[in-house]
Structure formats: structure tokens, C-alpha cells
Amino acid sequence: MTDAAQQLQDLVATPRILEIRGRKIELRPPRPFTDEFVKILRLLGPMVPTFSSESGEVDIGMLLTEHGERVRPLCALLAGVDEEWLTKLEFDEAVLLVKALIEENLDFFVNRMVPALGNAASGLTGKWSTMSQTIRTAATEPTAPVGPTPPSS
């Protein structure tokens, strides 16, 4: 393996660590097929418009003021900490954590998860459309009687 490839592998494999109040927080995208992942998606759903600004920047102030009740449990899940610990953070520490979690996870949600789900859905939509058309056609065409064929005279 070349040095550049090894550096890239190390970069990808090594999670970013953020230390706040002596606690080391491992920043990494969530793992799919976990209960936490489902909770994260449910919490994140109503916040998506906040991440879709024209400038491409995330307004953390708006995120905290308009979605504060969702931000704390979301941060707890993404950071692997309990919500009680989060309530003890100073404002600047909370902003630092939210910013780090957004930086670490935005690429995952925007550039990996959304396109993957969109591609999967479009493939299924085409198949579903074909299947439902076949079912509609079969339902409207006359069918042959079921059972033995009566003898012809």
C-alpha cells in the first residue's frame, strides 16, 4: 500500500475526537440498522429545511432556537452521551459540539444517505409501476374458467 493510500485509510478509519469538559467524544456517522439510527432519522426529519439554505451554510442559531427540543436528543445520540450531561454544558461548549456533529455528519446524510435512498426508491418505483400495471391489466382481462375444461360437442 502506498503512503498516500495508507494516509487515506488512516483518515477514513480514525474517528475525529472532540474533548469537552474532559470527556472525549468520538465523532462519526451513525451506523444503520440500529435503534439509534431510526431515532436520529425521526429527530432529523423536521430539521432538514434548516440544512437546505441557499448559501449552503447551516444556521446553528436558528437550529437551536427553532428545533431546540430535537437538537439535544439528536446530539446525545450522535455524540454517544446522555442528555443530562448535555444540559450542563455552557453555551459556547454546546455550539462547539453541535458544529462538530454537523461537520462530521452532514456529508453522511446529504451526500451518502439521501442519494442512496433516492436511487433505491427510483429503482423500486419503476418496478412497482410495471408490476401494478401488470396486475391492473390482468384484473381487467377476461379470465378462463378455473377447473377442468368441459368437453366440446
N, C-alpha and C positions, 0 to 999 in steps of 0.2 A: 504494500500500500504506500502511495506517495505521501510526502509530508503534508501536502495540501489536502489530500483526501483524509488523512488522519486528523488534521485540524478541523475539517468539516465534520467528521464523525464525532469528535470530542465536543464540538459546539452543539451539535444536534442532541447528543446523548446526555450532556450535562445540563441539568436544570439550573435556572438562574435562582440565586438565593438572595432574599431581601431580609435584612435584620431590623426588627423594630422592637424596642424595649427588651433587648436581649433575647428575643425569640427569633429563630431562623425559620423563614417561611420559604418553602420551595415553590417556585412559580413555574407551572407547567400546564398545558391544556388538560382538560378533564378527560377521563377515559370513558368511551362509550359503553353502553350496556351495563351501567351501574345505576343504582338508585339515585346517587348524587347527580349524575348526568341528566336524568329526567327532571329532577328538581331544578337544576340550573337552567334547562331549556324553558321550563314553566315560568321561572322568575325573569328570565331574559326577554321573553316574548314581547311584553308591553313596552320594553325599553328600546327595542330595535330602532324606532324613529329617531331617538336621541343619537344613535350612532350613524345616522344617514344624513348628516349635514352636507350642504353643498361644498363647504370648504374641505371636507374630509377630516376635520378636527372633531374631537369629542369634547363637548362642554361638560366638564366634571361638575361645575356648579349647578347646571341645570339637571344633571343626572341625580345629584344629591338632593336637590330641592323638589324635583318633580317625581322622583322614584325612590326616595329615601327608605321607604318601608320595604322595598325589594333589594336595595343595594346591600344592606347589612347581611341578610341571609345569603345573598349571592356571593359576597366577599368571603363569608365564613366557609362556604362550600369550596370556592375556588382556591382559597388560601389554606384550607385544612385546619382552621382554628374554630373555636366555639364563639358564638355571638356575644357571650358575656365578656370575653377578652376584648372584642372589638369596641364595646361600649366604654372601655377605659382609655381608649386612645385619645390623644389630643387631636385637634382639627388638622394640623399640618401632617401628623402621622397618618390619619385616615385618608387624606388626599394623596399622600405618597403611596399608600397601599392600593387605593383604587386606581391610580395612574399606572402602577406597576402591573396590576392584574389586567387592566385594559391592554397595555402594551404587549403583554405576554399572550393574551387570549384572543385579541381582535383578529389577528391573522388566521387563527384556527377557525373561528366562527365565520368570518367573512370570506376568506379565500379557500378554505378547505371544506367545511361542513355544508354551507349553503350551496355551493356549486355541486357537491356530491349528491345532496338531496334533490336538487333541481334536475340533474342528469338522470338520477334513478326514477324520479317521478315522470319525466318526459318519456322515458322508455316504457314505463308501465302504462302511461296514458294511451300511447299508440296501441299497445297490446290489448288494453281494456276496450278501446274503441272498436278494434277488429272483432274481439270476442262478443261484445254486446251487439254489434251489427249482425253477426252470425246467429246469435240467439234470437234477435228480432225477426230475421228472415225465416229461420226455422219455425218460429211460432206462428207466422202468418201464412206459411205454405200449407196446402192440404197434406195430410199425412195418410199413409197407407194404414189399413186396419191392422191391429196387432193380433196375432194368433194365426192359426192355420189358414191357408188360402182355400176358399171354398172351391169345389170342383166346378169347372166350366161346363156348360151344356152344349 
